[in-house]
Amino acid sequence: MLMQEKISVFLDRFFDYLRYEKEASLHTVTNYSVDLAQFAEFLEVRGINSPAEVDGKTIRSWLREMMGYGYAKTSAARKLSSVRSWFAFLFDRGLISSDPAKGIRGPKLPSRLPRALSQEDTFKLVDAGQLGEDPVRDTAVLELLYGCGLRIAELASLRWQDVDLDERMVRVLGKGNKERIVPFGTCALKALRNWRDSGAGNGGFVFPGRRGGAITVRTVHRIVRRAALKAGVANVTPHVLRHSFATHLLEGGASLRVLQELLGHESLLTTQHYLAVGADHLRKSYELAHPRAKGDNGDVQGNDDSVCSQK
């Protein structure tokens, strides 16, 4: 027990840092707790009494064990990230003399691009909110998810005091309590006004839950899933609508910097993932617009090179 208590003291310091200094969300702290509890159990079985006794070989052994349990590469990579963050914190605070997790490589992840719906499928899905369990509410939920690119937790916690219907702006509290302002269009405005005027959405939270407080994440998932089913669009989650929002803006000419602000990304590198999603659209736009991308007969498939001087 003494050994486990020693480990737990260092974990508790890290969790206090996440909660009170970094002001991480409850969801984030929970994920760290699960991952680090597994790592602590691994250390306990091997008789390791404190973080100072851990070396790179120990962490690699633990990672191999996680993979052996059947965890997906993405899950194993996330767990390693949690361990890295813990040791980086301990090293920065002078609680250990070296960082054993520094330089440890995780499993190689496949390159996965964000999935986005076509504009046609997105419109069909959002319109299907009118066929939902609560048509006025469901339509407002879908219009905001797609119209503002909100994360599901951001939508669930949204309050009326953060919504300016006159200016068509919504103030969003994102990851790490970072605040941003996002505009919304006339379709979302109409849906929000209808929802507010219905009386059901006229309290503190824009979308209140049945038992008080905010609507649950599970309910939002259900609204999206049912609308997708009625629209005949497969495998759609609230996050797919966020990706669709970003991709359609990029295709419409929005800059990456603007997109970064709207999405609440801390790093522009995260936003750049959408460049690959819109590559086909960008290529087609280039071929239609650039004078040396097509021949005299307007061919854009590369079959007519009469516009080119070289033979």
Backbone as numpy.savetxt, mean C-alpha at the origin, in Angstrom:
# Nx Ny Nz CAx CAy CAz Cx Cy Cz
13.49 -19.03 32.02 12.67 -17.82 32.02 13.52 -16.55 32.02
14.65 -16.63 32.76 15.51 -15.45 32.83 15.99 -15.05 31.45
16.35 -16.11 30.63 16.82 -15.84 29.28 15.76 -15.13 28.45
14.53 -15.65 28.50 13.47 -15.07 27.71 13.13 -13.66 28.18
13.24 -13.42 29.49 12.99 -12.09 30.01 14.02 -11.09 29.50
15.26 -11.55 29.35 16.31 -10.65 28.83 15.99 -10.25 27.40
15.60 -11.22 26.59 15.22 -10.92 25.21 14.01 -9.99 25.19
13.04 -10.27 26.03 11.79 -9.50 26.01 12.02 -8.04 26.38
12.99 -7.78 27.25 13.28 -6.38 27.63 13.71 -5.57 26.40
14.56 -6.17 25.57 15.03 -5.49 24.36 13.92 -5.34 23.33
13.04 -6.33 23.29 11.89 -6.23 22.38 10.94 -5.13 22.83
10.70 -5.07 24.13 9.78 -4.05 24.66 10.29 -2.64 24.39
11.58 -2.45 24.48 12.16 -1.13 24.18 11.90 -0.75 22.72
12.05 -1.74 21.86 11.83 -1.50 20.43 10.36 -1.18 20.16
9.46 -1.93 20.78 8.03 -1.69 20.55 7.61 -0.33 21.10
8.19 0.09 22.23 7.90 1.42 22.77 8.38 2.50 21.79
9.53 2.25 21.17 10.06 3.19 20.18 9.09 3.31 19.00
8.59 2.16 18.53 7.66 2.18 17.40 6.38 2.93 17.75
5.85 2.68 18.94 4.56 3.27 19.33 4.68 4.77 19.63
5.66 5.13 20.45 5.68 6.48 21.03 6.63 7.45 20.34
7.69 6.95 19.74 8.61 7.85 19.04 8.33 7.89 17.55
8.24 6.73 16.94 7.98 6.68 15.51 6.49 6.83 15.21
5.64 6.59 16.22 4.18 6.69 16.09 3.68 5.80 14.95
4.19 4.57 14.93 3.76 3.61 13.92 2.33 3.17 14.19
1.64 2.72 13.15 0.26 2.27 13.29 0.20 0.98 14.09
-0.98 0.68 14.64 -1.17 -0.55 15.38 -0.90 -1.76 14.49
-1.30 -1.68 13.23 -1.07 -2.76 12.27 0.42 -3.04 12.10
1.21 -1.97 12.00 2.66 -2.12 11.83 3.28 -2.75 13.07
2.91 -2.26 14.24 3.45 -2.80 15.50 3.09 -4.27 15.65
1.86 -4.62 15.28 1.43 -6.02 15.37 2.27 -6.91 14.48
2.55 -6.46 13.25 3.37 -7.25 12.33 4.78 -7.47 12.89
5.37 -6.40 13.44 6.69 -6.53 14.06 6.64 -7.51 15.24
5.58 -7.43 16.02 5.45 -8.29 17.20 5.42 -9.76 16.81
4.65 -10.08 15.79 4.54 -11.47 15.34 5.89 -11.97 14.83
6.54 -11.19 13.98 7.81 -11.61 13.39 8.89 -11.78 14.44
8.98 -10.82 15.36 10.04 -10.87 16.35 9.77 -11.90 17.44
8.51 -12.21 17.69 8.18 -13.29 18.62 8.68 -14.62 18.07
8.53 -14.83 16.78 9.04 -16.04 16.15 10.56 -16.11 16.24
11.21 -14.98 16.04 12.67 -14.94 16.12 13.13 -15.20 17.56
12.43 -14.61 18.53 12.78 -14.80 19.94 12.64 -16.27 20.35
11.60 -16.92 19.84 11.40 -18.34 20.14 12.55 -19.17 19.55
12.97 -18.81 18.34 14.10 -19.49 17.70 15.35 -19.35 18.56
15.60 -18.15 19.09 16.76 -17.92 19.93 16.67 -18.71 21.23
15.49 -18.76 21.80 15.30 -19.46 23.06 15.64 -20.94 22.93
15.16 -21.56 21.84 15.43 -22.98 21.62 16.93 -23.24 21.52
17.68 -22.29 21.02 19.12 -22.46 20.84 19.93 -21.94 22.01
19.26 -21.57 23.07 19.95 -21.15 24.29 20.65 -19.82 24.18
20.18 -18.95 23.31 20.77 -17.62 23.15 20.09 -16.67 24.12
20.88 -16.06 24.99 20.34 -15.30 26.11 20.09 -13.83 25.85
20.76 -13.24 24.88 20.57 -11.81 24.63 20.91 -11.49 23.19
20.47 -10.34 22.70 20.77 -9.95 21.31 22.27 -9.88 21.03
23.07 -9.59 22.05 24.51 -9.47 21.86 25.15 -10.80 21.46
24.46 -11.90 21.73 25.00 -13.22 21.39 24.65 -13.66 19.97
23.82 -12.88 19.29 23.38 -13.24 17.94 24.42 -12.81 16.91
24.72 -13.68 15.96 25.61 -13.31 14.86 24.90 -13.56 13.52
25.57 -13.24 12.44 24.97 -13.39 11.12 24.59 -14.83 10.82
25.39 -15.78 11.28 25.11 -17.20 11.06 23.79 -17.59 11.70
23.52 -17.05 12.88 22.26 -17.34 13.59 21.06 -16.84 12.79
21.18 -15.63 12.26 20.07 -15.04 11.51 19.83 -15.81 10.21
20.89 -16.21 9.54 20.74 -16.99 8.31 20.09 -18.34 8.59
20.47 -18.94 9.71 19.87 -20.23 10.10 18.38 -20.07 10.36
18.02 -18.98 11.02 16.60 -18.71 11.31 15.83 -18.48 10.00
16.43 -17.75 9.08 15.77 -17.47 7.81 15.54 -18.77 7.03
16.54 -19.66 7.03 16.37 -20.95 6.35 15.24 -21.76 6.99
15.14 -21.67 8.31 14.08 -22.39 9.00 12.71 -21.84 8.62
12.59 -20.52 8.51 11.32 -19.92 8.10 10.93 -20.38 6.70
11.91 -20.42 5.80 11.63 -20.88 4.44 11.24 -22.35 4.45
11.88 -23.12 5.35 11.56 -24.54 5.46 10.16 -24.79 5.97
9.63 -23.86 6.74 8.26 -23.98 7.23 7.23 -23.73 6.12
7.68 -23.26 4.98 6.77 -23.04 3.87 6.33 -21.60 3.68
6.97 -20.67 4.39 6.61 -19.27 4.21 6.99 -18.82 2.79
6.15 -18.00 2.20 6.47 -17.44 0.89 7.70 -16.54 1.00
8.38 -16.34 -0.11 9.57 -15.50 -0.10 9.26 -14.08 0.38
8.09 -13.58 -0.01 7.72 -12.22 0.42 7.53 -12.16 1.93
6.93 -13.21 2.52 6.73 -13.24 3.98 8.06 -13.36 4.70
8.95 -14.23 4.19 10.26 -14.39 4.81 11.06 -13.10 4.73
10.95 -12.39 3.60 11.66 -11.12 3.44 11.13 -10.08 4.44
9.83 -10.07 4.66 9.26 -9.14 5.63 9.73 -9.45 7.04
9.80 -10.73 7.37 10.25 -11.14 8.70 11.71 -10.74 8.92
12.51 -10.93 7.88 13.91 -10.51 7.98 14.01 -9.00 8.16
13.14 -8.26 7.48 13.13 -6.81 7.62 12.82 -6.40 9.05
11.93 -7.13 9.71 11.60 -6.84 11.11 12.81 -7.06 12.00
13.52 -8.16 11.76 14.72 -8.46 12.55 15.80 -7.42 12.30
15.95 -7.02 11.04 16.93 -5.97 10.73 16.61 -4.68 11.47
15.34 -4.31 11.47 14.93 -3.06 12.12 15.21 -3.12 13.62
14.97 -4.26 14.22 15.20 -4.43 15.66 16.68 -4.26 15.99
17.54 -4.95 15.25 18.97 -4.87 15.53 19.53 -3.48 15.19
19.02 -2.85 14.15 19.46 -1.49 13.82 19.12 -0.54 14.96
17.92 -0.72 15.54 17.51 0.10 16.68 18.45 -0.12 17.87
18.73 -1.39 18.18 19.58 -1.72 19.32 20.99 -1.16 19.13
21.49 -1.24 17.90 22.84 -0.72 17.62 22.87 0.80 17.72
21.86 1.46 17.16 21.81 2.93 17.21 21.73 3.44 18.64
21.07 2.68 19.50 20.92 3.10 20.90 22.10 2.64 21.78
23.07 1.99 21.18 24.23 1.56 21.94 23.97 0.36 22.82
22.92 -0.39 22.53 22.57 -1.54 23.36 23.30 -2.81 22.92
23.86 -2.79 21.71 24.74 -3.85 21.23 25.92 -3.19 20.53
27.05 -3.87 20.49 28.27 -3.26 19.96 28.38 -3.37 18.44
27.65 -4.31 17.85 27.67 -4.45 16.39 26.30 -4.94 15.94
26.02 -4.73 14.66 24.71 -5.11 14.10 24.87 -6.40 13.29
24.43 -7.53 13.84 24.61 -8.81 13.14 23.73 -8.98 11.91
22.68 -8.16 11.80 21.76 -8.29 10.67 22.20 -7.47 9.47
23.16 -6.59 9.67 23.60 -5.73 8.58 24.28 -6.57 7.51
23.83 -6.42 6.28 24.42 -7.16 5.18 23.80 -8.52 4.93
22.87 -8.95 5.80 22.20 -10.23 5.57 21.22 -10.08 4.41
21.35 -10.91 3.41 20.47 -10.83 2.25 19.27 -11.75 2.42
18.13 -11.24 2.05 16.91 -12.03 2.09 16.73 -12.82 0.82
15.66 -13.59 0.75 15.38 -14.36 -0.47 15.14 -13.42 -1.65
15.59 -13.85 -2.82 15.39 -13.03 -4.02 13.92 -13.06 -4.40
13.33 -11.87 -4.49 11.90 -11.78 -4.78 11.66 -11.60 -6.27
10.59 -12.20 -6.77 10.24 -11.98 -8.18 9.80 -10.54 -8.39
10.07 -10.02 -9.55 9.65 -8.65 -9.87 8.15 -8.63 -10.11
7.44 -7.99 -9.20 5.98 -7.95 -9.30 5.50 -6.52 -9.46
4.84 -6.28 -10.55 4.31 -4.95 -10.81 2.93 -4.81 -10.20
2.60 -3.62 -9.73 1.24 -3.41 -9.21 0.20 -3.71 -10.28
-0.87 -4.37 -9.89 -1.93 -4.68 -10.84 -2.90 -3.51 -10.89
-3.29 -3.14 -12.09 -4.26 -2.06 -12.26 -5.34 -2.52 -13.22
-6.56 -2.10 -12.96 -7.67 -2.40 -13.86 -7.66 -1.42 -15.03
-8.28 -1.81 -16.11 -8.49 -0.87 -17.20 -9.50 0.18 -16.72
-9.54 1.31 -17.39 -10.50 2.34 -17.01 -11.92 1.82 -17.16
-12.17 1.05 -18.20 -13.51 0.52 -18.43 -13.95 -0.39 -17.29
-13.06 -1.31 -16.87 -13.41 -2.22 -15.78 -13.56 -1.47 -14.46
-12.73 -0.45 -14.27 -12.82 0.33 -13.03 -14.16 1.05 -12.95
-14.58 1.65 -14.05 -15.87 2.36 -14.06 -17.02 1.40 -13.80
-16.94 0.22 -14.40 -17.99 -0.79 -14.19 -18.06 -1.20 -12.72
-16.90 -1.37 -12.12 -16.86 -1.79 -10.71 -17.43 -0.70 -9.80
-16.99 0.53 -10.01 -17.47 1.63 -9.16 -18.98 1.81 -9.33
-19.45 1.73 -10.57 -20.89 1.87 -10.82 -21.69 0.74 -10.18
-21.05 -0.42 -9.99 -21.73 -1.56 -9.38 -22.01 -1.35 -7.90
-21.44 -0.29 -7.33 -21.76 0.05 -5.94 -23.24 0.33 -5.75
-23.90 0.77 -6.82 -25.34 1.05 -6.76 -26.17 -0.22 -6.61
-25.53 -1.36 -6.81 -26.22 -2.65 -6.68 -25.83 -3.34 -5.38
-25.14 -2.63 -4.51 -24.62 -3.23 -3.28 -25.63 -3.35 -2.17
-25.15 -3.84 -1.04 -25.97 -4.04 0.15 -26.55 -2.73 0.65
-25.74 -1.69 0.62 -26.15 -0.33 0.99 -25.69 0.57 -0.16
-26.50 0.73 -1.19 -26.06 1.38 -2.44 -25.44 2.76 -2.26
-26.02 3.59 -1.40 -25.49 4.96 -1.24 -24.12 4.92 -0.57
-24.03 4.13 0.50 -22.73 4.00 1.17 -21.69 3.34 0.29
-22.05 2.24 -0.34 -21.09 1.47 -1.14 -20.55 2.30 -2.31
-21.43 3.09 -2.92 -20.98 3.94 -4.02 -19.99 4.99 -3.53
-20.26 5.57 -2.36 -19.35 6.57 -1.80 -18.00 5.95 -1.45
-18.02 4.74 -0.90 -16.77 4.04 -0.56 -15.94 3.80 -1.82
-16.57 3.29 -2.86 -15.85 2.96 -4.08 -15.34 4.21 -4.81
-16.16 5.26 -4.81 -15.74 6.50 -5.46 -14.52 7.10 -4.76
-14.48 7.01 -3.44 -13.34 7.57 -2.70 -12.09 6.71 -2.86
-12.25 5.40 -2.81 -11.09 4.52 -2.97 -10.42 4.76 -4.32
-11.23 4.84 -5.37 -10.66 5.05 -6.70 -10.38 6.53 -6.97
-11.27 7.41 -6.52 -11.13 8.83 -6.81 -10.00 9.51 -6.08
-9.57 8.93 -4.94 -8.48 9.54 -4.15 -7.29 8.61 -3.98
-7.42 7.35 -4.36 -6.32 6.41 -4.18 -6.00 6.14 -2.73
-7.02 6.13 -1.90 -6.79 5.96 -0.46 -6.42 4.52 -0.11
-5.58 4.37 0.89 -5.37 3.06 1.50 -6.64 2.71 2.26
-6.86 1.42 2.46 -8.09 0.98 3.09 -8.22 1.52 4.52
-7.12 1.56 5.27 -7.16 2.08 6.64 -7.42 3.58 6.66
-6.92 4.29 5.64 -7.14 5.73 5.55 -8.62 6.03 5.32
-9.24 5.25 4.46 -10.67 5.45 4.20 -11.50 5.13 5.44
-11.17 4.03 6.12 -11.95 3.61 7.28 -11.91 4.63 8.40
-10.78 5.30 8.57 -10.63 6.25 9.68 -11.01 7.68 9.33
-11.48 7.90 8.12 -11.80 9.25 7.64 -12.98 9.85 8.41
-12.83 11.12 8.81 -13.88 11.84 9.53 -14.39 12.99 8.67
-15.64 13.39 8.94 -16.24 14.47 8.16 -15.48 15.78 8.31
-14.84 15.97 9.45 -14.09 17.21 9.65 -12.87 17.29 8.71
-12.50 16.15 8.14 -11.36 16.12 7.22 -11.79 16.24 5.75
-13.10 16.37 5.53 -13.63 16.44 4.16 -14.17 17.83 3.88
-13.68 18.46 2.83 -14.16 19.78 2.41 -14.91 19.59 1.10
-16.23 19.53 1.20 -17.04 19.30 0.00 -17.02 20.49 -0.95
-16.91 21.70 -0.42 -16.89 22.89 -1.26 -15.62 22.95 -2.12
-14.49 22.64 -1.49 -13.21 22.69 -2.21 -12.86 21.35 -2.85
-13.65 20.33 -2.58 -13.41 18.97 -3.08 -12.01 18.50 -2.70
-11.74 18.57 -1.41 -10.46 18.15 -0.86 -10.71 17.27 0.37
-9.81 16.32 0.59 -9.88 15.49 1.77 -8.50 15.45 2.43
-8.48 15.63 3.75 -7.22 15.57 4.50 -7.05 14.14 5.01
-5.94 13.52 4.65 -5.73 12.10 4.95 -4.55 11.95 5.91
-4.74 11.11 6.91 -3.65 10.78 7.83 -3.13 9.42 7.43
-1.94 9.41 6.80 -1.39 8.17 6.26 -0.42 7.48 7.19
0.46 6.67 6.60 1.44 5.92 7.38 2.35 6.85 8.15
2.66 6.45 9.39 3.52 7.27 10.22 2.90 8.60 10.60
1.56 8.65 10.58 0.83 9.87 10.89 1.23 11.04 9.99
1.60 10.71 8.76 1.94 11.75 7.79 0.67 12.25 7.11
0.45 13.54 7.19 -0.78 14.13 6.66 -0.58 14.60 5.22
-1.61 14.40 4.40 -1.56 14.91 3.04 -2.97 15.35 2.62
-3.02 16.22 1.61 -4.28 16.70 1.08 -4.49 16.10 -0.31
-5.67 15.50 -0.53 -5.95 14.86 -1.81 -7.26 15.44 -2.37
-7.26 15.90 -3.61 -8.50 16.37 -4.23 -9.36 15.21 -4.69
-10.63 15.46 -4.91 -11.49 14.43 -5.51 -12.40 15.08 -6.53
-12.95 14.28 -7.42 -13.72 14.79 -8.55 -15.20 14.91 -8.28
-15.92 15.25 -9.34 -17.36 15.50 -9.21 -18.15 14.23 -8.90
-17.69 13.09 -9.40 -18.39 11.83 -9.12 -18.31 11.48 -7.64
-17.12 11.62 -7.06 -16.95 11.36 -5.63 -17.72 12.39 -4.81
-17.74 13.65 -5.28 -18.49 14.71 -4.58 -19.97 14.36 -4.52
-20.54 13.96 -5.63 -21.96 13.60 -5.68 -22.25 12.43 -4.75
-21.37 11.42 -4.77 -21.56 10.24 -3.94 -21.48 10.59 -2.45
-20.54 11.44 -2.10 -20.39 11.84 -0.69 -21.58 12.66 -0.22
-22.05 13.56 -1.06 -23.21 14.37 -0.69 -24.46 13.50 -0.51
-24.64 12.55 -1.41 -25.78 11.64 -1.28 -25.69 10.84 0.02
-24.49 10.40 0.36 -24.28 9.61 1.58 -24.52 10.46 2.83
-24.01 11.68 2.80 -24.22 12.58 3.94 -25.69 12.93 4.09
-26.35 13.22 2.99 -27.75 13.62 3.03 -28.68 12.48 3.41
-28.19 11.24 3.27 -29.02 10.09 3.65 -29.17 10.00 5.17
-28.29 10.70 5.88 -28.36 10.69 7.34 -27.47 9.66 7.98
-27.25 8.53 7.30 -26.44 7.46 7.88 -24.97 7.84 7.98
-24.56 8.73 7.09 -23.15 9.13 7.09 -22.95 10.53 7.59
-23.72 10.93 8.58 -23.69 12.32 9.04 -23.17 12.44 10.47
-22.36 11.46 10.90 -21.79 11.52 12.24 -20.34 11.96 12.21
-19.53 11.44 13.16 -18.12 11.80 13.21 -17.34 11.16 12.08
-17.41 9.83 11.99 -16.74 9.12 10.90 -17.57 9.22 9.63
-16.88 9.36 8.51 -17.58 9.41 7.22 -18.34 8.10 7.01
-17.67 7.00 7.35 -18.29 5.68 7.21 -18.29 4.99 8.58
-19.34 5.21 9.36 -19.39 4.61 10.70 -19.69 3.12 10.63
-19.22 2.40 11.64 -19.51 0.97 11.74 -20.86 0.74 12.40
-21.32 -0.50 12.33 -22.62 -0.82 12.90 -22.62 -0.75 14.42
-21.49 -0.98 15.03 -21.39 -1.00 16.49 -20.73 0.26 17.04
-20.79 1.32 16.27 -20.12 2.54 16.68 -18.69 2.54 16.18
-18.04 3.66 16.23 -16.69 3.75 15.71 -16.68 3.76 14.19
-15.54 3.43 13.62 -15.39 3.47 12.17 -15.77 2.15 11.52
-16.05 2.21 10.25 -16.31 1.01 9.48 -15.08 0.10 9.54
-15.27 -1.19 9.54 -14.14 -2.11 9.64 -13.49 -2.33 8.28
-12.22 -2.67 8.33 -11.48 -2.99 7.10 -12.15 -4.16 6.38
-12.63 -5.11 7.18 -13.29 -6.29 6.60 -14.53 -5.90 5.80
-15.30 -4.93 6.32 -16.50 -4.49 5.61 -16.14 -3.81 4.29
-15.07 -3.01 4.30 -14.64 -2.34 3.06 -14.22 -3.38 2.02
-13.48 -4.40 2.46 -13.10 -5.47 1.55 -14.34 -6.13 0.94
-15.35 -6.33 1.78 -16.57 -6.99 1.31 -17.30 -6.12 0.28
-17.33 -4.82 0.50 -17.97 -3.90 -0.45 -17.29 -3.98 -1.81
-15.96 -3.97 -1.81 -15.21 -4.03 -3.06 -15.40 -5.38 -3.75
-15.33 -6.43 -2.95 -15.45 -7.78 -3.53 -16.82 -7.99 -4.18
-17.88 -7.54 -3.51 -19.23 -7.71 -4.06 -19.43 -6.88 -5.32
-18.89 -5.67 -5.32 -19.01 -4.81 -6.51 -18.26 -5.43 -7.68
-17.08 -5.99 -7.40 -16.29 -6.62 -8.46 -17.04 -7.82 -9.03
-17.69 -8.57 -8.17 -18.45 -9.75 -8.61 -19.59 -9.34 -9.54
-20.32 -8.29 -9.15 -21.44 -7.82 -9.96 -20.96 -7.20 -11.28
-19.75 -6.64 -11.26 -19.21 -6.02 -12.48 -18.51 -7.04 -13.37
-18.34 -8.26 -12.87 -17.68 -9.29 -13.65 -16.18 -9.10 -13.75
-15.59 -8.49 -12.72 -14.15 -8.25 -12.69 -13.54 -9.10 -11.57
-12.58 -9.93 -11.90 -12.05 -10.89 -10.94 -10.88 -10.34 -10.12
-10.73 -10.90 -8.91 -9.56 -10.67 -8.05 -9.27 -9.18 -7.80
-10.25 -8.49 -7.28 -10.08 -7.06 -6.99 -10.12 -6.83 -5.48
-9.16 -6.08 -4.99 -9.11 -5.67 -3.58 -9.10 -4.14 -3.54
-9.30 -3.55 -2.37 -9.20 -2.09 -2.28 -7.85 -1.56 -2.78
-6.78 -2.36 -2.58 -5.46 -1.90 -3.02 -5.35 -1.87 -4.54
-6.09 -2.74 -5.21 -6.11 -2.71 -6.68 -6.71 -1.40 -7.17
-7.72 -0.90 -6.47 -8.30 0.39 -6.85 -7.29 1.53 -6.65
-6.47 1.41 -5.61 -5.42 2.42 -5.38 -4.41 2.38 -6.52
-4.02 1.19 -6.93 -3.10 1.06 -8.05 -3.72 1.59 -9.34
-5.00 1.35 -9.51 -5.69 1.82 -10.72 -5.74 3.35 -10.74
-6.01 3.94 -9.60 -6.00 5.40 -9.45 -4.66 5.96 -9.92
-3.56 5.37 -9.43 -2.22 5.87 -9.74 -1.90 5.68 -11.22
-2.20 4.51 -11.74 -1.87 4.20 -13.13 -2.64 5.09 -14.09
-3.92 5.30 -13.82 -4.74 6.12 -14.71 -4.30 7.58 -14.67
-3.85 8.06 -13.51 -3.33 9.42 -13.45 -2.05 9.55 -14.26
-1.18 8.55 -14.14 0.07 8.58 -14.89 -0.19 8.54 -16.38
-1.14 7.70 -16.78 -1.50 7.62 -18.20 -2.11 8.93 -18.70
-2.75 9.66 -17.78 -3.37 10.92 -18.16 -2.40 12.09 -18.19
-1.13 11.83 -17.79 -0.13 12.89 -17.87 0.36 13.44 -16.55
-0.11 12.90 -15.42 0.35 13.38 -14.11 1.82 13.05 -13.93
2.57 13.92 -13.27 3.99 13.68 -13.04 4.16 12.75 -11.84
5.34 12.12 -11.77 5.62 11.21 -10.65 5.63 11.96 -9.32
6.10 13.20 -9.33 6.14 13.99 -8.09 4.73 14.24 -7.57
3.83 14.59 -8.48 2.43 14.81 -8.09 1.84 13.50 -7.56
2.11 12.42 -8.26 1.61 11.12 -7.86 2.14 10.72 -6.49
3.40 11.01 -6.24 4.00 10.71 -4.94 3.26 11.41 -3.82
2.93 12.68 -4.02 2.20 13.45 -3.01 0.79 12.90 -2.80
0.11 12.57 -3.89 -1.26 12.09 -3.80 -1.34 10.73 -3.10
-0.35 9.89 -3.36 -0.36 8.55 -2.76 0.21 8.53 -1.35
0.96 9.57 -0.99 1.56 9.60 0.34 2.78 8.71 0.45
3.49 8.52 -0.68 4.72 7.72 -0.65 5.86 8.55 -0.06
6.61 7.93 0.84 7.75 8.63 1.42 8.89 8.75 0.42
9.03 7.73 -0.43 10.12 7.71 -1.41 9.56 7.71 -2.83
10.22 8.45 -3.69 9.83 8.48 -5.10 10.07 7.13 -5.77
10.99 6.34 -5.21 11.28 5.02 -5.77 10.04 4.13 -5.75
9.24 4.26 -4.70 8.01 3.48 -4.61 7.05 3.88 -5.73
6.95 5.17 -5.96 6.04 5.68 -6.99 6.50 5.26 -8.39
7.81 5.11 -8.57 8.34 4.79 -9.89 7.90 3.41 -10.38
7.41 2.57 -9.48 6.91 1.26 -9.91 5.80 1.41 -10.95
5.09 2.51 -10.88 3.97 2.70 -11.79 4.42 3.03 -13.20
5.68 3.40 -13.37 6.20 3.66 -14.72 6.13 2.41 -15.57
6.46 1.27 -14.96 6.42 0.02 -15.71 4.99 -0.35 -16.07
4.05 -0.06 -15.14 2.65 -0.36 -15.40 2.15 0.42 -16.60
2.59 1.66 -16.73 2.10 2.50 -17.81 2.98 2.50 -19.04
3.93 1.56 -19.11 4.90 1.57 -20.21 4.22 1.39 -21.56
3.26 0.49 -21.64 2.59 0.24 -22.92 1.84 1.47 -23.39
1.16 2.13 -22.45 0.43 3.35 -22.79 1.41 4.45 -23.25
2.53 4.56 -22.55 3.51 5.58 -22.90 4.10 5.32 -24.29
4.34 4.05 -24.62 4.87 3.71 -25.93 3.89 4.10 -27.03
2.61 3.77 -26.81 1.59 4.09 -27.81 1.45 5.59 -27.98
1.50 6.31 -26.85 1.40 7.77 -26.92 2.57 8.36 -27.71
3.75 7.81 -27.48 4.94 8.27 -28.19 4.80 8.03 -29.69
4.36 6.82 -30.05 4.25 6.47 -31.46 3.24 7.35 -32.19
2.19 7.74 -31.48 1.16 8.58 -32.10 1.60 10.04 -32.20
2.47 10.46 -31.28 2.78 11.88 -31.19 4.10 12.29 -31.82
5.11 11.41 -31.81 6.45 11.83 -32.27 6.55 11.76 -33.79
7.06 12.81 -34.41 7.09 12.87 -35.88 7.98 11.81 -36.53
8.96 11.29 -35.81 9.85 10.28 -36.40 9.55 8.89 -35.86
8.37 8.73 -35.30 7.96 7.41 -34.83 7.10 6.70 -35.85
6.64 7.43 -36.89 5.76 6.83 -37.89 6.16 7.28 -39.28
5.72 6.53 -40.26 6.06 6.84 -41.65 5.11 7.83 -42.28
5.32 8.10 -43.55 4.48 9.07 -44.26 3.03 8.65 -44.32
2.79 7.33 -44.28 1.41 6.86 -44.37 0.75 6.71 -43.01
1.46 7.20 -41.97 0.88 7.16 -40.63 1.07 5.85 -39.92
1.83 4.92 -40.51 2.05 3.63 -39.89 2.87 3.80 -38.61
2.39 3.23 -37.50 3.11 3.32 -36.23 3.61 1.96 -35.78
3.58 0.98 -36.64 4.00 -0.36 -36.27 5.45 -0.64 -36.70
6.12 0.35 -37.23 7.50 0.15 -37.63 7.66 -0.48 -39.00
6.59 -0.50 -39.81 6.66 -1.14 -41.11 7.02 -0.16 -42.23
6.88 1.12 -41.94 7.12 2.14 -42.99 8.22 3.07 -42.49
9.41 2.95 -43.10 10.53 3.78 -42.63 10.83 4.91 -43.62
9.83 5.33 -44.41 10.05 6.36 -45.43 10.40 7.71 -44.81
10.04 7.91 -43.54 10.33 9.18 -42.90 11.80 9.27 -42.51
12.47 8.11 -42.44 13.87 8.08 -42.01 14.79 8.37 -43.16
15.91 9.08 -42.93 16.84 9.44 -43.98 17.79 8.30 -44.30
18.14 7.45 -43.30 19.09 6.39 -43.55 18.45 5.24 -44.30
19.26 4.63 -45.16 18.77 3.51 -46.00 19.28 2.20 -45.45
